[in-house]
Amino acid sequence: MKNVDKKKLLIAVAVTVAIVALIWGLSFALKPGIKKGTDTVGEFVIVAEDGTKVNTSEQLKKTKSVEGLQLTDITLRENGGISRIHAVVKNNTGADMEAFAVKLTVLDKNGGIMKEFKGKIASDVPNGGTGVMDAQILEDISNAYDFRIEKTDEINPPAPVEE
């Protein structure tokens, strides 16, 4: 073979190897259901590398309000069978607010009720200050679309009356 033919063959093999390597690499990088080291397991859920289910619904993350307090930085995570909704609470009401119980109504994409449970604005929130809202339930509600929140006077519902 001539030197020119060997060079062309070598270039052709190198280009072929590079294309195969590129396609192989892209098949892993663009694999459906994979996002930055996490697996998609529901319409609004990804699973982090540590196994925690993280809700991704933009509607759920939108600012909510209860008794004039604003809830921001809302997250919903599930790990070990415990779902937790957490939020930063901002008080711009003009008055200090004491901690209080809340009822959360968790909604699916169609507006149907998935679950209702109690939580708490966990700390007193001075006017102009911030606190936290934390609510936990021993169920997987990680695929929720949204939730409503309202003040309630009781953290736990009354025990059923035996007859």
ChimeraX attribute file (.defattr): number of C-alpha atoms within 10 A of each C-alpha:
attribute: neighborCount
match mode: 1-to-1
recipient: residues
	/A:1	5
	/A:2	6
	/A:3	8
	/A:4	9
	/A:5	10
	/A:6	11
	/A:7	11
	/A:8	11
	/A:9	12
	/A:10	12
	/A:11	12
	/A:12	12
	/A:13	12
	/A:14	12
	/A:15	12
	/A:16	12
	/A:17	12
	/A:18	12
	/A:19	12
	/A:20	12
	/A:21	12
	/A:22	11
	/A:23	12
	/A:24	11
	/A:25	11
	/A:26	11
	/A:27	11
	/A:28	10
	/A:29	13
	/A:30	10
	/A:31	9
	/A:32	10
	/A:33	11
	/A:34	15
	/A:35	14
	/A:36	8
	/A:37	10
	/A:38	18
	/A:39	17
	/A:40	17
	/A:41	14
	/A:42	15
	/A:43	13
	/A:44	18
	/A:45	24
	/A:46	24
	/A:47	21
	/A:48	15
	/A:49	11
	/A:50	8
	/A:51	13
	/A:52	18
	/A:53	27
	/A:54	22
	/A:55	24
	/A:56	21
	/A:57	19
	/A:58	11
	/A:59	12
	/A:60	21
	/A:61	19
	/A:62	13
	/A:63	14
	/A:64	18
	/A:65	14
	/A:66	14
	/A:67	11
	/A:68	13
	/A:69	20
	/A:70	17
	/A:71	24
	/A:72	18
	/A:73	12
	/A:74	18
	/A:75	17
	/A:76	24
	/A:77	22
	/A:78	24
	/A:79	17
	/A:80	11
	/A:81	12
	/A:82	14
	/A:83	21
	/A:84	21
	/A:85	21
	/A:86	20
	/A:87	22
	/A:88	18
	/A:89	25
	/A:90	20
	/A:91	21
	/A:92	16
	/A:93	14
	/A:94	10
	/A:95	11
	/A:96	13
	/A:97	18
	/A:98	11
	/A:99	14
	/A:100	17
	/A:101	19
	/A:102	23
	/A:103	21
	/A:104	20
	/A:105	17
	/A:106	22
	/A:107	20
	/A:108	15
	/A:109	15
	/A:110	7
	/A:111	11
	/A:112	11
	/A:113	15
	/A:114	16
	/A:115	15
	/A:116	14
	/A:117	16
	/A:118	21
	/A:119	25
	/A:120	20
	/A:121	25
	/A:122	16
	/A:123	16
	/A:124	16
	/A:125	21
	/A:126	17
	/A:127	15
	/A:128	12
	/A:129	13
	/A:130	17
	/A:131	18
	/A:132	18
	/A:133	21
	/A:134	18
	/A:135	20
	/A:136	17
	/A:137	17
	/A:138	12
	/A:139	14
	/A:140	16
	/A:141	24
	/A:142	25
	/A:143	25
	/A:144	24
	/A:145	24
	/A:146	20
	/A:147	22
	/A:148	16
	/A:149	19
	/A:150	14
	/A:151	16
	/A:152	15
	/A:153	10
	/A:154	14
	/A:155	14
	/A:156	12
	/A:157	9
	/A:158	7
	/A:159	6
	/A:160	6
	/A:161	5
	/A:162	4
	/A:163	3
